[in-house]
Amino acid sequence: MSKIDELLKNEKVEWKKIGDIPEIKVVSPKRKLKKNEYLDEGVYPIIDQGQSFIVGYTNDSSSTFDKNSYVIFGDHSETLKYVDFQFAQGADGIKVLKTDEDYVSSRYLYHAILHFYKITGEYKRHFSILKKTTIPIPSIPVQEKIVEILDNFTNYVTELQAELQARTKQYEYYRDMILSEEYLKKICAEMIVLDNKGYEVKVTTLGEIGYFTRGNGLQKKDFIFEGKPVVHYGQIYTKYGFETDKVYSFVSEEIFSKLKKAKCNDILIASTSENVEDVGKSLVWLGNEEVGFSGDMYSYRTTENSKYIAYYFTTTEFQRQKERKVTGTKMIRIHENDMKRFLIPLPPLEIQNRVVETLDNFQSLLADTKGLLPKEIELRQKQYEYYREKLLNFKK
């Protein structure tokens, strides 16, 4: 007999709908926050629905929950979290569940909801469905053992996710450092000593070292199975990474003849997005033939190293420049006339090439990490779900 079978053997459980368990209550703070009260920094995190989870901060303790264990449920989203720290409730409708820990532990409740709650149609993550969800309630010692086993899997997944995030942050730090004016000047000074040539970093604008061409005309309905290569602006966000020499879409000769074209080493830039962070995302075209591109994007052509410039587009400093110039609320846009004025520190081409080689190596290492760790995370998640099925398989 397995350890799991031994654990569950002869264990008597109560099966109850969550809404019928008086020991599980929906609780609220003394005062609910309004969105205009959210701070960028503060003592207490504000929790709400959606992927971001922590949406701001507050210093107002009257709007917070004490440092106890809670299950957070999003009424209209994918939010289901367990927290054990002091926090404030956001304005968009999360439910905060507090349990009697002597009857059903909040951590056990979290695992049970993950397993037994079913998403059904338009009622996705709806609280009325949660209240009708039936869960088994074993003794507290068995609950604690189940939680211990399942947490071993979830903790490992969390560690892997943290490692992936740390490596990404590390790459971003070195990228920003290497492309900073200060560091580039340091490299130039070292090169002067080595070969006695004059190396200088000049701060220039994108308009002075290249030119933009606005795309036109291409629509998704124009795509065919084979034909001339094209890139649609939305694909820069969904299909491509930093560079490519292949495309996912094609159009007829007739359509292609009417489109603006990019050549090898041109940078394709999406000029429209739903958020400030993504707008201006770029793609370096390395294909041997011309590629057509759609409206809501630009091509940028330069005699400098285009990958050097595209790497600079990903830096924190470039993001700051961009944030000051974007327009729109629901749909964010960046315009050619503003991009022409964006500043960039530019060393000689020889040093640009060295910088690109270094960043290519960093990016390759990061890509390996992003390829391996998510697979490991997925495997551990499947193991967690397998053992959750086993451990919560009480007979009714």
C-alpha positions in Angstrom: 0.0 0.0 0.0 1.4 3.4 -0.9 1.9 6.2 1.6 -1.0 8.1 0.1 -3.3 5.1 0.4 -2.1 4.7 4.0 -2.8 8.4 4.7 -6.3 8.3 3.4 -7.2 4.8 4.7 -10.4 4.9 6.8 -10.3 8.7 7.0 -13.8 10.0 7.5 -14.6 13.2 5.6 -17.4 15.6 5.4 -18.5 16.7 1.9 -19.9 20.2 1.9 -20.6 23.1 -0.4 -18.3 26.0 0.3 -21.2 28.3 0.6 -22.8 26.0 3.3 -19.7 25.9 5.5 -20.2 28.5 8.3 -16.5 28.4 9.2 -15.6 29.9 5.8 -16.6 33.6 5.6 -16.2 36.4 3.1 -14.6 39.3 5.0 -14.1 43.0 4.3 -11.8 45.7 5.7 -13.2 48.6 7.8 -12.9 50.8 4.8 -12.6 50.0 1.0 -10.1 51.9 -1.1 -10.9 53.8 -4.2 -8.7 53.5 -7.3 -7.6 57.1 -7.0 -6.1 56.3 -3.6 -3.6 53.7 -4.9 0.0 54.7 -4.4 3.1 53.5 -6.4 4.9 52.9 -3.1 3.6 52.3 0.4 3.5 50.1 3.5 0.7 47.7 2.5 0.2 46.1 -0.9 -3.2 46.3 -2.6 -4.5 43.1 -4.0 -7.0 42.8 -6.8 -8.1 40.7 -9.8 -6.0 39.7 -12.8 -2.4 38.7 -13.5 -0.8 41.7 -11.8 -2.3 40.7 -8.4 -0.6 43.5 -6.5 -1.9 46.6 -8.2 -0.6 49.3 -5.9 0.1 50.3 -2.3 -1.4 52.2 0.6 -0.3 53.5 4.0 -3.9 53.4 5.4 -4.1 50.5 7.9 -7.8 50.9 8.3 -8.3 49.6 4.8 -6.2 46.5 5.4 -6.6 42.9 6.6 -4.5 41.6 9.5 -1.5 39.4 9.0 -3.4 36.1 8.9 -4.1 33.5 6.3 -6.6 34.2 3.5 -7.8 32.8 0.2 -8.2 35.5 -2.5 -10.8 34.8 -5.2 -11.4 37.0 -8.3 -15.1 37.1 -9.1 -14.5 37.8 -12.8 -10.9 36.7 -13.4 -8.3 34.0 -13.0 -7.3 35.3 -9.6 -7.0 32.6 -6.9 -4.3 33.2 -4.4 -3.3 32.3 -0.9 -1.8 35.1 1.3 -0.5 35.3 4.8 0.6 39.0 5.0 -1.2 42.2 5.7 -2.8 43.7 2.6 -5.6 46.0 1.4 -8.5 45.0 -0.8 -8.6 46.5 -4.3 -11.6 48.2 -5.8 -12.4 45.7 -8.6 -14.3 43.0 -6.7 -12.1 40.3 -5.2 -13.5 38.1 -2.5 -11.4 37.6 0.6 -12.2 34.2 2.3 -11.3 33.7 6.0 -11.6 30.3 7.6 -11.7 28.8 11.1 -8.3 27.1 11.0 -9.4 24.5 13.6 -12.0 23.2 11.1 -10.5 23.8 7.6 -7.1 25.4 7.1 -7.0 28.2 4.6 -4.1 26.5 2.8 -6.0 23.3 2.4 -9.0 25.3 1.2 -6.8 26.9 -1.5 -5.7 23.5 -2.8 -9.2 22.1 -2.7 -10.6 25.1 -4.7 -7.9 24.6 -7.3 -9.0 21.0 -7.7 -12.8 21.0 -7.3 -13.8 24.4 -8.6 -14.8 24.1 -12.3 -14.8 27.0 -14.8 -18.1 26.8 -16.7 -18.9 28.9 -19.7 -19.6 32.6 -19.1 -19.4 32.1 -15.4 -15.6 31.9 -15.5 -14.3 32.2 -11.9 -17.7 33.4 -10.7 -18.3 33.4 -7.0 -21.8 32.0 -7.2 -20.3 28.9 -8.8 -17.6 28.7 -6.1 -20.2 28.7 -3.3 -21.9 25.6 -4.9 -18.5 23.8 -5.2 -18.4 20.7 -3.0 -15.2 19.9 -1.2 -14.1 17.1 1.2 -13.1 18.1 4.7 -10.9 15.6 6.5 -9.4 15.9 9.9 -7.0 18.7 10.6 -3.9 16.3 10.9 -4.8 14.9 7.4 -5.3 18.4 6.0 -1.9 19.4 7.3 -0.2 16.3 5.7 -1.9 16.9 2.4 -0.9 20.6 2.4 2.7 19.6 3.3 2.9 17.2 0.3 1.3 19.6 -2.2 3.3 22.6 -1.0 6.5 20.7 -1.8 5.5 20.9 -5.4 4.2 24.4 -5.5 7.2 25.8 -3.6 9.5 24.2 -6.1 7.6 25.8 -9.0 7.8 29.1 -7.2 11.5 28.8 -6.9 11.9 28.0 -10.6 9.8 31.0 -11.5 11.8 33.2 -9.2 15.1 31.9 -10.8 13.8 32.6 -14.3 12.8 36.1 -13.2 16.2 36.7 -11.5 18.1 35.7 -14.6 15.9 38.0 -16.8 16.6 40.9 -14.4 20.3 40.1 -14.4 20.3 40.3 -18.2 18.4 43.5 -18.2 20.8 45.0 -15.7 23.9 44.2 -17.8 22.2 45.3 -21.1 21.4 48.7 -19.6 24.9 49.1 -18.2 26.7 48.1 -21.4 24.5 50.5 -23.5 24.9 53.4 -21.1 26.8 56.5 -22.2 29.2 56.2 -19.2 30.1 52.6 -20.0 30.5 53.2 -23.7 32.9 56.1 -23.0 34.9 53.7 -20.8 35.2 51.2 -23.6 36.3 53.9 -26.0 39.0 55.1 -23.6 40.3 51.6 -23.2 40.4 51.1 -27.0 42.4 54.4 -27.5 45.0 53.0 -25.1 45.1 49.6 -27.0 45.5 50.8 -30.6 46.0 54.6 -30.4 43.0 55.4 -32.5 40.4 58.1 -31.8 37.2 56.6 -30.4 34.4 58.8 -29.3 30.8 58.4 -28.1 28.4 61.0 -29.4 24.9 61.4 -28.2 22.8 61.8 -31.3 19.1 61.4 -32.4 17.5 58.6 -34.4 16.6 61.1 -37.0 20.2 62.1 -37.5 21.5 58.6 -38.1 18.6 57.0 -40.0 15.1 57.4 -41.4 11.6 56.0 -40.8 9.1 54.7 -43.3 5.5 54.3 -42.4 3.8 51.0 -43.4 0.5 50.8 -45.3 -2.4 48.6 -46.4 -1.7 45.1 -45.2 -4.6 43.3 -43.6 -4.8 39.8 -42.2 -7.5 38.9 -44.7 -4.8 39.4 -47.4 -2.7 36.4 -46.1 -2.3 33.3 -48.3 -0.5 30.0 -47.9 2.4 30.9 -50.2 3.6 34.0 -51.8 5.6 37.2 -50.9 6.8 37.6 -47.3 5.1 40.1 -45.0 5.0 41.1 -41.3 1.8 42.4 -39.7 2.3 44.8 -36.7 0.4 42.5 -34.3 2.8 39.7 -35.1 5.7 41.6 -33.6 4.1 41.1 -30.3 2.8 37.5 -30.8 5.1 35.7 -33.3 8.6 37.2 -33.2 11.4 37.8 -30.8 14.3 40.2 -31.3 15.3 39.3 -34.8 14.3 37.0 -37.7 15.1 36.0 -41.3 11.8 34.1 -41.8 8.1 35.2 -41.8 4.9 33.5 -40.9 2.7 35.2 -43.5 2.5 35.7 -47.2 0.5 37.7 -49.7 0.0 37.8 -53.5 2.3 39.7 -55.9 -0.5 42.2 -56.5 -0.9 43.0 -52.8 2.9 43.0 -52.2 3.5 45.5 -55.0 1.4 48.1 -53.1 3.2 47.7 -49.7 6.1 49.5 -48.2 9.2 47.2 -48.0 12.0 46.6 -45.5 15.4 45.4 -46.5 18.0 43.2 -44.7 19.1 44.9 -41.4 16.1 47.3 -41.3 14.3 47.5 -38.0 10.5 47.0 -38.0 8.8 48.9 -35.2 5.2 48.4 -34.0 3.7 51.9 -33.4 0.5 50.9 -31.7 -0.2 48.8 -28.5 -2.6 48.4 -25.7 0.0 49.6 -23.1 3.0 51.9 -22.9 5.5 49.2 -22.1 5.0 47.3 -25.3 4.4 50.1 -27.8 7.5 50.5 -30.0 8.5 46.9 -29.8 11.0 46.2 -32.6 12.1 43.4 -34.8 15.4 43.3 -36.8 14.8 41.9 -40.3 17.7 39.7 -41.4 16.2 38.0 -44.4 17.9 38.2 -47.8 14.7 39.4 -49.6 12.5 42.4 -49.1 9.6 42.0 -46.7 6.3 43.9 -46.8 4.9 45.4 -43.7 1.5 46.8 -42.5 0.2 50.0 -41.2 0.6 50.8 -37.5 4.3 50.2 -37.8 7.5 51.7 -39.2 10.7 50.5 -40.7 13.9 52.2 -39.6 17.0 52.2 -41.9 20.5 53.2 -40.9 24.1 52.7 -41.9 24.9 52.0 -38.2 24.6 48.5 -36.7 20.9 48.1 -36.6 21.0 45.4 -33.9 22.9 47.9 -31.7 20.0 50.3 -32.1 17.4 47.7 -31.6 19.1 46.6 -28.4 19.0 50.2 -27.3 15.3 50.2 -27.9 14.9 47.6 -25.1 16.8 49.6 -22.5 15.2 51.3 -19.5 16.5 54.7 -20.6 14.8 54.3 -24.0 11.6 53.3 -22.2 11.8 56.6 -20.2 12.1 58.6 -23.4 9.2 56.7 -25.0 6.9 57.2 -22.0 7.1 60.9 -22.3 6.0 60.9 -25.9 3.3 58.3 -26.3 -0.3 59.3 -26.9 -3.7 57.8 -26.4 -5.4 56.0 -23.5 -7.1 52.8 -24.6 -4.8 52.5 -27.6 -1.3 53.7 -27.1 0.6 55.2 -30.1 4.1 56.4 -30.8 4.8 58.7 -33.7 7.6 59.1 -36.2 8.2 62.8 -35.4 8.8 62.0 -31.8 10.9 59.0 -32.4 13.2 61.0 -34.7 14.1 63.1 -31.6 14.9 60.2 -29.3 18.5 60.3 -28.1 21.0 57.4 -28.3 24.6 57.2 -27.3 26.5 56.1 -30.4 30.1 54.8 -30.3 32.1 54.0 -33.5 30.8 51.1 -35.6 33.7 48.8 -34.5 32.5 49.2 -30.8 28.9 48.8 -31.8 29.8 45.5 -33.3 31.5 44.4 -30.1 28.6 45.4 -28.0 26.2 43.5 -30.2 28.3 40.4 -30.0 28.3 40.6 -26.2 24.6 41.2 -26.0 23.9 38.4 -28.5 25.8 36.0 -26.2 23.8 37.2 -23.2 20.5 36.8 -25.1 21.5 33.3 -26.2 22.1 32.3 -22.6 18.8 33.8 -21.5 17.0 32.0 -24.3 18.4 28.7 -23.1 17.2 29.5 -19.6 13.7 30.5 -20.9 13.6 27.3 -22.9 14.6 24.9 -20.1 13.1 26.4 -17.0 9.5 26.7 -18.3 9.6 23.0 -19.3 10.7 22.1 -15.8 8.0 24.4 -14.4 5.4 22.7 -16.6 6.6 19.2 -15.5 6.4 20.1 -11.8 3.0 21.6 -12.3 1.7 18.4 -13.8 3.2 16.4 -10.9 1.4 18.7 -8.5 -1.9 18.2 -10.3 -1.4 14.4 -10.3 -0.7 14.2 -6.6 -3.5 16.7 -5.8 -5.9 14.3 -7.6 -4.5 11.4 -5.5 -4.6 13.2 -2.2 -8.1 14.7 -2.6 -9.6 11.4 -3.9 -11.8 10.7 -0.9 -14.8 8.5 -1.4 -18.2 10.2 -1.0 
